[in-house]
Amino acid sequence: MMCIVCKKGSMLPTTIAHRLEVAGHTFTAMLPGARCNACGEGQTRGQDLEAFELAVARLLMSAAPSAEAFRFTRKALGYSGKVLGGLLGTTVETISRWETGRHPIDRQAWALVGLLAQDKLKTEAALKDAAEPRLLAAEVAVTV
């Protein structure tokens, strides 16, 4: 594949170093990518960058709560403040206060966002079910 920057070289498979600084911590990873043999331009797939950010979010959520870590994790999960507020049963204003440090982050909210970072699909489904519980039949067969 031809380089989109210099349009002269070829993109060759390699690993590319990436670095993120969040909440006083520096995270580094070597991600798969390609580098131009003429100009040196490097490219990494978006999904690999997203996976790196989510891995960083999981690590941050296992540490002491901080506004910057909470905000980073929300963004890594792909949520707006309004959507995350809806999942947590709070308002976008409260999310904003937590993310700016104007109010301490609720401990249960911190734990739930940590669970979202660990397993977004299951935790999001559980939070949505809790917000709008379904009715169970009077008699339910359970398979064990």
N, C-alpha and C positions, 0 to 999 in steps of 0.2 A: 504494500500500500504506500502511496506517495505521501510525503509530508504536506500537511495543509498550511504550514507556515512558510517554508522556503520553496516549496514545490519542486525541489531538486532531489532531495534524499529519499531514502526508503525508511519506513518505520519498522524497526526490528524489535522482537520481544525482549523484555528485560524486566527487572524489578526497579521500582522507583520509591525513594524515601519520601515519606510524608510526615508532617509534624503538626500537632495541634497544641495550643496553649490555652488551658481552661482552668479557671478558679485556682490559679497559682501552681498548676501542675503542667508538665510538658509530656505529651504522649507522642511516641514515634512508632512507625510501622513501615515495613517494606511491602509495597503492594505490586501486584502484577501490572504490567503496562507495556508501553512501546516507546522507543526513543529513535529520533531521526539520526541516521548515520552522517548527515551533512551538517545540520545546524545544531543538533543536540536537543531539540525540542522534545519534551516528554509528555506522554498522555497516559492517563489512567481512566478506566471505565467508571462511570458514575456510580454503578452499583457497588463497586469495590470501595469507593470513597464513603458511600453511605454505610456500608458494613463497618468500616473503620470508625466512623462517628458513633454508630450505635454501640460498638465495643467500648469506646471511650465513655459513653453515657452510662453503660452498665457499671464500669469501674467507679465513676463519679458518684453514682447512687448508692454505692456500698460504703462511701466515706461520710464524713460529717456533712450535714446539710449546709448548702450555700445558695445564695440567690443566683449566682452565675452558673453553677452546676445545674440547678433546676431549669433555668432558661435554656441552656445548651441541650439538655435532655429533651425538653419539650420540642425544640426545633429538630433534633435528631430523629425524634419519633414522627415528625411531619405534622404536628398538631398546631393549630392556631390557639391563642389564648382562650377564645370562646369555646372551641371544641373540647379542649382539655378541661376547662371549667365545667362544661356540661357533663363530662365523664366523671368528674370528681364531686359533682353536686354543689358547685360554687360558682361564683361569677367571674367574668373576665377581669373585673376590677380587682378582685382578690388575687387572681393569678398575677396580675401586674404588680400588686403590692409585694407579693412573695419574690418576684423576679427582680425587683428594684431594691429589695432589702428594706422597704419601708415597714414591713411587718414580718415577724418570724414565720417560717414555713410550717404549716400544720404537719405534725408528725405522721398522721395517717395518710395525708396527701403525699408526703415524701415517700412513704413505703409503697403506696399504690403506683406512683410514677416509676419507682424502682422495679416493681413487678411488670409494668408495661414495657420497660426497657429489656427485661429478661424474656418475656413472652407476650408480645403485643396482641396477637390474635386472641389467645385465651383470656387474658386479663381484660381486654376491651370488651369481649363478649360477656364476661361476668359482670362488669360494671354496667353495661347496657341492660342486662337481665335484671340487675338490682334496681335500676331506675324504672324499669317497666316490667315487673314480674308477670309471668304468664300463669294462668290458672291450671292446676292439675286436676285430672279426673278424680272422682271419689275413690276409685280403685285403680291402682297402677301396678302392673307386673314389672318386676325388677329382675334383670339377669345379672348374676354374680359370676 
